[in-house]
């Protein structure tokens, strides 16, 4: 079993143990192990939750990061020698609490994409006389860094890099926003490396990313070209926050055109490229589905800006 699996199991165990006693329909114990019906004490009253491991597969990779899928079974076991409806109702209530907690689990490297199967408590779940089980299987995404992503200070800073950083400076220093405006900003190389492998997660909303669009050079003379470079700004919101997404769209446009360093008279973007950007693509606000399962619904905001007058993108 890999260290990534152990870390995921340990995180799930800690999360389940941290659920306050008042929020638990039944008190329980949690352990990490393969499920063996014979090792639950015959006189056990409280349910036991066993976190196991089923399988894994590679979903994708970059040169620095691997994205794996892990199927993690979470089995609830309870001895009920004299089964009655009250006990079944208690079991179902416990299942609901665990489903909510497990569906929302995430850590720095792992998240639950979906709950793929559920075998609830019922009479047919008896695996031996008086022992009943319920099984939930978690379909998880796990990111692993296989090599560090560091800023290469030896790479020359080109006009394209200056423009991208100026856009971020404008967005991050806009007076209408603060550090709580965006839960996740995909700004640096490591963030964009992760975004190439999977979508933002629901717990990261609202999220924002700045990326490059297609650049189509056009000749000015036989020896000179104009490089209109397109910057794309993408943001993700919960589906019930349409008004917020509309407001943020207007603020993104204003920030890129108007935001200036404190005490300065020239805007961040204009300072970087010598002129104001041009609005090019329409502002789109679409309802989308995220993740491999498509179970997470979201609003996706996209807009693009063209920077003209770049004679070459290769030199500062």
Number of C-alpha atoms within 10 A of each C-alpha: 6 6 8 16 18 14 14 20 22 14 16 22 19 12 14 18 14 9 13 9 11 8 10 14 16 14 14 18 13 18 15 16 12 13 18 8 13 9 7 15 9 12 9 11 14 14 21 19 24 21 24 20 20 11 12 15 10 12 13 14 18 14 11 14 20 18 21 18 20 23 20 24 24 25 20 25 25 22 22 20 13 7 14 9 8 9 13 17 13 13 23 17 15 19 20 12 15 18 15 10 14 21 16 13 18 20 12 7 14 21 22 22 25 20 18 14 12 16 13 18 20 14 13 10 15 17 12 11 9 14 19 25 24 20 20 21 22 26 23 23 23 23 21 15 16 12 11 10 15 9 10 7 7 6 7 11 12 13 17 22 14 17 20 19 18 21 23 21 19 23 22 18 17 19 12 11 14 11 8 8 15 17 12 19 20 19 15 14 12 16 14 15 17 21 13 12 16 16 13 20 19 19 14 15 19 24 21 23 19 20 14 14 14 10 13 10 15 12 11 11 8 6 6 12 15 17 20 22 22 23 24 19 22 20 25 27 23 20 15 11 13 17 9 12 21 14 11 17 20 11 18 18 18 14 24 23 20 17 25 21 14 9 6 9 10 16 22 28 27 20 16 20 19 15 15 19 21 14 16 14 13 10 17 15 19 14 15 13 15 17 17 13 12 11 11 16 16 22 23 22 20 19 19 22 22 19 23 17 15 18 16 16 14 11 11 13
